[in-house]
Amino acid sequence: MSSILPDTIPTPRALGFRMPAEWERHNATWLTWPRPEGISFPDGFETIPALWAGLAKLLAEGEEVHINVFSPGHEADIRAALKKAEAPVDKRIHLHPFPAYEPWCRDHGPIFVRNASELAVVDWRYNAWGDKYPPCDLDDAVPQHVAKLLGLRLFSPPMILEGGSIEVNGAGTLLTTEACLLNKNRNPNLTQKEIENYLREYLGAEQILWLGEGIVGDDTDGHIDDLTRFVDATTMVTIVEDDPADENYALLCENRARLEAMRDPQGRSWRIVELPTPGRIEKEGQRLPASYANFYIANEVVVVPGFNHPNDVKARDILQGLFPTRRVVLWPSLDLIWGLGAFHCITQQQPAAL
């Protein structure tokens, strides 16, 4: 596979498209509702529908919410959960017959880009984090359904990419990890240079920065949204572990050192703000990828995973200082993290058109 595209096919970058930052204004948030038949929450699904319903209600206070639905029977269950939560279904919350096996909309959902006059969808290929959890053909098709529903132009690069593996500042810089994007279970026939070229051409990135490993327990092979996030065009938050005996200590120290050495396109250092970790959280002997970096920035709120740990409040307060115009909300996530993801993993923003 070559990263050099025919001259007759203009890329999003050639047409002036870029991926906006998450804090830029949204028209909506997309969710994929989980199924009891799914594999994400083994022996722990009972509390999950209420969590999704509560999140949808919270987000609907500031923007539309669109939910991907597997089947008519699934829709009936979803409506019941939303009604129980007193969420504004069919008013601010809308259901769509776009089936997906698992609920991680950040990774299989549409990635939106825009230029001065148009919003478009980039439909990256999806293989369930390196073919770990087949089948995933339905999940892979979700961006196509969304683009058709909204009447948007669809770009389909021949590269596998999950939304949780990239982080943008909306001003030309993209942050990712070697552990994920260079993993041969995604794009074994692409070089790092070719991968970078696709990121530039389809997301409008001008600068691509690489961190190393992801946190222990992350089955995505090291998604950036568990490590380091942009909170404005010049500021990153990154998780750090204080306990040298913790498995995450050394890899987070290395990533922290990489961040210190990075420069923006003008040669300036980035402002780096540290977030704590909730330490080791496990279930049935399995370490879970619990991280306060897996927050979601909505129009009016920032939803932060809470793990019933003393550092919950510390993390919330740090983020509240960085988002003074939004309400930063701690949301209980011990049941959610059993699925090996948190709020950023289950959401996908639809930016407002300019």
C-alpha positions as CSV (number, residue, x, y, z in Angstrom):
1,M,0.0,0.0,0.0
2,S,1.4,3.4,-1.0
3,S,0.8,6.6,0.9
4,I,1.1,8.5,-2.3
5,L,-2.3,9.1,-3.7
6,P,-3.3,9.9,-7.3
7,D,-3.2,13.6,-8.1
8,T,-6.8,13.3,-9.3
9,I,-8.0,12.5,-5.7
10,P,-7.7,15.6,-3.6
11,T,-7.1,14.8,0.1
12,P,-8.8,16.7,2.9
13,R,-5.7,18.7,3.5
14,A,-5.7,19.8,-0.1
15,L,-9.2,21.0,0.3
16,G,-8.4,22.9,3.5
17,F,-9.9,20.5,6.0
18,R,-8.5,19.9,9.5
19,M,-9.6,18.1,12.6
20,P,-10.8,20.6,15.2
21,A,-9.7,20.3,18.9
22,E,-12.2,18.7,21.2
23,W,-12.8,21.9,23.2
24,E,-14.0,23.7,20.0
25,R,-17.8,24.0,19.8
26,H,-19.8,20.8,19.1
27,N,-23.1,20.3,17.4
28,A,-23.4,16.9,19.0
29,T,-21.8,13.9,20.7
30,W,-22.1,10.4,19.2
31,L,-22.4,7.3,21.4
32,T,-22.8,3.7,20.6
33,W,-25.0,1.9,23.1
34,P,-23.6,-1.3,24.6
35,R,-25.4,-4.7,24.2
36,P,-25.9,-7.3,26.9
37,E,-24.7,-9.8,24.2
38,G,-21.4,-7.9,23.7
39,I,-18.1,-8.9,25.2
40,S,-17.1,-5.6,26.8
41,F,-18.5,-6.1,30.3
42,P,-18.4,-9.8,31.1
43,D,-20.6,-10.6,34.2
44,G,-20.9,-6.9,34.8
45,F,-23.4,-5.5,32.3
46,E,-26.3,-4.8,34.8
47,T,-25.2,-1.3,35.8
48,I,-24.0,-0.2,32.3
49,P,-27.2,0.9,30.6
50,A,-27.9,3.3,33.5
51,L,-24.4,4.7,33.1
52,W,-24.9,5.4,29.4
53,A,-28.3,6.9,30.1
54,G,-26.9,9.2,32.8
55,L,-24.1,10.3,30.5
56,A,-26.5,11.0,27.6
57,K,-28.6,13.1,29.9
58,L,-25.7,15.1,31.2
59,L,-24.3,15.8,27.7
60,A,-27.7,16.7,26.3
61,E,-27.7,19.8,28.6
62,G,-25.2,21.4,26.3
63,E,-25.5,19.7,22.9
64,E,-27.4,17.1,20.9
65,V,-26.6,13.4,21.5
66,H,-26.8,10.8,18.8
67,I,-26.9,7.1,19.7
68,N,-26.0,4.2,17.5
69,V,-28.5,1.4,18.0
70,F,-28.0,-2.3,17.1
71,S,-31.6,-3.5,16.5
72,P,-35.3,-2.7,17.2
73,G,-35.2,-4.8,20.4
74,H,-32.1,-2.9,21.4
75,E,-33.8,0.4,20.8
76,A,-36.7,-0.6,23.1
77,D,-34.2,-1.3,25.9
78,I,-32.4,2.0,25.3
79,R,-35.6,4.0,25.4
80,A,-36.5,2.4,28.7
81,A,-33.1,3.2,30.2
82,L,-33.3,6.8,29.0
83,K,-36.9,7.2,30.2
84,K,-35.8,5.9,33.7
85,A,-33.0,8.5,33.7
86,E,-35.5,11.2,32.7
87,A,-33.3,12.0,29.7
88,P,-34.8,14.0,26.8
89,V,-35.0,11.3,24.2
90,D,-36.3,12.5,20.8
91,K,-35.7,16.0,21.8
92,R,-32.0,16.4,22.5
93,I,-31.2,12.7,22.3
94,H,-31.7,10.9,19.0
95,L,-31.5,7.2,18.2
96,H,-30.2,5.8,14.8
97,P,-30.3,2.2,13.5
98,F,-26.5,2.0,13.0
99,P,-25.4,-1.3,14.5
100,A,-22.0,-2.0,16.1
101,Y,-21.0,-5.0,18.2
102,E,-19.2,-3.1,20.9
103,P,-19.7,0.4,22.4
104,W,-16.3,2.1,21.9
105,C,-17.5,5.0,19.6
106,R,-14.2,6.9,19.9
107,D,-12.5,4.2,18.0
108,H,-15.1,3.0,15.4
109,G,-17.2,6.1,15.1
110,P,-16.8,9.0,12.6
111,I,-13.9,11.4,12.8
112,F,-15.0,14.8,11.7
113,V,-12.9,17.4,9.8
114,R,-13.9,20.8,8.6
115,N,-12.8,23.7,6.4
116,A,-14.1,27.2,6.1
117,S,-17.4,26.1,4.5
118,E,-17.9,22.3,5.0
119,L,-17.9,19.5,7.6
120,A,-16.8,16.1,6.4
121,V,-16.2,12.6,7.8
122,V,-13.0,10.6,7.7
123,D,-13.7,6.9,7.6
124,W,-10.5,5.2,8.7
125,R,-10.4,1.4,8.6
126,Y,-11.1,-0.4,11.8
127,N,-10.0,-3.8,12.9
128,A,-10.9,-3.9,16.6
129,W,-7.4,-3.0,18.0
130,G,-5.4,-5.4,15.9
131,D,-8.0,-8.1,15.3
132,K,-8.3,-8.8,19.0
133,Y,-12.1,-8.9,19.1
134,P,-13.7,-10.1,15.9
135,P,-16.2,-9.6,14.3
136,C,-16.0,-5.8,13.8
137,D,-17.4,-5.3,10.3
138,L,-20.5,-3.5,11.6
139,D,-18.4,-1.2,13.8
140,D,-16.2,-0.4,10.8
141,A,-19.3,0.7,8.8
142,V,-20.6,3.3,11.4
143,P,-18.8,6.3,9.9
144,Q,-20.4,5.6,6.5
145,H,-23.9,5.5,8.1
146,V,-23.3,8.8,9.9
147,A,-21.9,10.6,6.8
148,K,-25.0,9.5,4.8
149,L,-27.4,10.6,7.5
150,L,-25.8,14.0,7.8
151,G,-25.2,14.4,4.0
152,L,-21.5,14.9,4.5
153,R,-18.6,14.2,2.2
154,L,-16.8,11.0,3.1
155,F,-13.1,10.4,2.9
156,S,-11.8,6.8,3.2
157,P,-8.1,6.5,3.6
158,P,-6.6,3.0,3.2
159,M,-5.2,2.9,6.8
160,I,-6.4,1.4,10.1
161,L,-6.8,4.1,12.8
162,E,-8.8,4.4,16.0
163,G,-9.9,7.8,17.3
164,G,-8.4,7.1,20.8
165,S,-4.9,6.7,19.3
166,I,-4.6,10.4,18.3
167,E,-4.9,13.7,20.0
168,V,-5.0,17.1,18.3
169,N,-4.7,20.7,19.5
170,G,-6.7,22.1,16.6
171,A,-3.7,24.2,15.5
172,G,-1.8,21.7,13.5
173,T,-0.2,19.4,16.1
174,L,-1.1,15.7,16.5
175,L,0.1,13.5,19.4
176,T,0.2,9.7,19.3
177,T,2.2,6.7,20.5
178,E,4.6,4.4,18.9
179,A,3.2,1.4,20.8
180,C,-0.1,1.8,18.9
181,L,0.3,3.4,15.5
182,L,3.5,1.5,14.7
183,N,2.2,-1.8,15.9
184,K,2.2,-4.3,13.1
185,N,-1.2,-5.6,14.0
186,R,-2.7,-2.4,12.4
187,N,-0.8,-1.4,9.2
188,P,2.1,-3.8,8.8
189,N,2.9,-2.6,5.3
190,L,3.2,1.1,6.2
191,T,6.3,2.8,7.4
192,Q,6.2,5.5,10.0
193,K,6.8,8.1,7.3
194,E,3.8,6.8,5.4
195,I,1.6,6.8,8.5
196,E,2.6,10.3,9.2
197,N,1.7,11.3,5.6
198,Y,-1.8,9.9,6.0
199,L,-2.3,11.8,9.3
200,R,-1.2,15.0,7.6
201,E,-3.3,14.5,4.4
202,Y,-6.5,13.4,6.1
203,L,-6.5,15.3,9.4
204,G,-4.6,18.4,8.5
205,A,-1.8,17.8,10.9
206,E,1.4,19.8,10.3
207,Q,3.4,18.4,13.2
208,I,3.2,14.8,14.6
209,L,4.7,14.1,18.0
210,W,5.4,10.6,19.3
211,L,5.2,9.2,22.8
212,G,6.3,5.6,23.6
213,E,4.3,3.0,25.6
214,G,0.8,3.0,26.9
215,I,-0.3,2.2,30.4
216,V,-0.4,-1.3,31.8
217,G,-3.7,-3.1,31.2
218,D,-4.6,-1.1,28.0
219,D,-5.7,-3.6,25.4
220,T,-5.5,-1.0,22.6
221,D,-1.7,-1.2,22.6
222,G,-1.2,2.2,24.1
223,H,-3.9,4.8,23.2
224,I,-2.9,8.3,23.7
225,D,-6.1,9.2,25.5
226,D,-5.0,7.3,28.6
227,L,-1.7,9.2,28.7
228,T,-1.6,12.7,27.5
229,R,-4.2,15.2,26.3
230,F,-4.3,18.7,25.0
231,V,-6.5,21.1,27.0
232,D,-5.7,24.2,24.8
233,A,-3.5,24.9,21.9
234,T,-0.3,25.2,24.0
235,T,-1.0,23.1,27.1
236,M,-1.0,19.3,27.7
237,V,-2.0,17.3,30.7
238,T,-0.2,14.1,31.3
239,I,-0.5,11.4,33.9
240,V,2.4,10.6,36.3
241,E,2.9,7.8,38.8
242,D,4.5,8.7,42.1
243,D,5.2,5.1,43.2
244,P,8.5,3.7,41.8
245,A,7.2,0.2,42.5
246,D,4.2,0.6,40.2
247,E,4.4,-1.0,36.7
248,N,3.5,2.3,35.1
249,Y,6.2,4.4,36.8
250,A,9.1,3.9,34.4
251,L,7.1,4.2,31.2
252,L,5.3,7.3,32.4
253,C,8.6,8.8,33.4
254,E,9.9,8.2,29.9
255,N,6.9,9.7,28.3
256,R,7.1,12.7,30.6
257,A,10.7,13.2,29.6
258,R,9.7,13.0,25.9
259,L,7.1,15.7,26.4
260,E,9.7,18.0,28.0
261,A,12.0,17.6,25.0
262,M,9.2,18.4,22.5
263,R,8.8,21.8,20.9
264,D,5.9,23.3,19.0
265,P,6.2,24.4,15.4
266,Q,7.6,27.8,16.5
267,G,10.3,26.0,18.6
268,R,8.6,26.7,22.0
269,S,8.3,24.3,24.9
270,W,4.8,23.0,25.6
271,R,3.1,23.8,28.9
272,I,2.8,20.5,30.7
273,V,0.4,20.0,33.6
274,E,0.6,16.7,35.6
275,L,-2.4,14.6,36.6
276,P,-2.1,11.9,39.2
277,T,-3.1,8.3,38.7
278,P,-5.6,6.3,40.8
279,G,-2.9,3.7,41.4
280,R,-3.5,0.0,40.8
281,I,-7.2,-0.9,40.1
282,E,-7.9,-4.5,39.3
283,K,-10.8,-6.9,39.0
284,E,-10.6,-10.7,39.1
285,G,-6.8,-10.3,39.2
286,Q,-6.6,-8.2,36.1
287,R,-5.1,-4.7,36.2
288,L,-7.4,-2.2,34.5
289,P,-6.3,0.9,32.5
290,A,-7.7,3.4,34.9
291,S,-6.6,6.9,34.0
292,Y,-7.9,10.4,34.7
293,A,-6.7,11.4,31.2
294,N,-9.6,9.6,29.7
295,F,-11.9,12.6,30.2
296,Y,-14.3,14.0,27.6
297,I,-14.7,17.7,26.8
298,A,-18.3,18.6,26.0
299,N,-19.7,22.1,25.3
300,E,-20.6,22.8,28.9
301,V,-19.0,20.0,31.0
302,V,-15.8,18.0,31.2
303,V,-16.7,14.4,32.3
304,V,-13.8,12.9,34.3
305,P,-13.7,9.2,35.3
306,G,-13.8,8.6,39.1
307,F,-12.4,5.5,40.7
308,N,-13.4,5.9,44.4
309,H,-9.8,7.0,45.1
310,P,-8.5,10.0,47.0
311,N,-6.9,11.3,43.8
312,D,-10.3,11.6,42.1
313,V,-10.8,15.1,43.7
314,K,-7.3,16.2,43.0
315,A,-7.6,15.3,39.3
316,R,-11.0,17.0,39.0
317,D,-9.6,20.2,40.7
318,I,-6.6,20.3,38.3
319,L,-8.9,20.0,35.3
320,Q,-11.4,22.5,36.7
321,G,-8.5,25.0,36.8
322,L,-7.8,24.3,33.1
323,F,-11.4,24.6,32.0
324,P,-12.7,27.6,33.9
325,T,-15.7,28.1,31.6
326,R,-16.9,24.5,31.9
327,R,-18.2,22.4,34.8
328,V,-15.8,19.5,35.5
329,V,-17.8,16.5,36.7
330,L,-16.5,13.3,38.4
331,W,-18.5,10.4,37.1
332,P,-18.3,6.9,38.8
333,S,-16.3,4.7,36.5
334,L,-15.4,1.5,38.3
335,D,-18.0,-0.5,36.3
336,L,-17.1,1.2,33.1
337,I,-13.3,0.6,33.4
338,W,-14.1,-3.1,33.6
339,G,-14.6,-2.8,29.8
340,L,-11.1,-1.4,29.6
341,G,-12.1,2.1,28.6
342,A,-13.7,5.3,30.1
343,F,-15.5,8.4,28.9
344,H,-13.3,9.5,26.1
345,C,-13.4,5.9,24.7
346,I,-17.2,5.9,24.4
347,T,-17.8,9.4,23.0
348,Q,-17.0,11.1,19.6
349,Q,-17.6,14.8,19.1
350,Q,-19.3,16.2,16.0
351,P,-17.9,19.7,15.7
352,A,-20.0,22.7,14.7
353,A,-19.4,23.9,11.1
354,L,-17.8,27.3,10.8
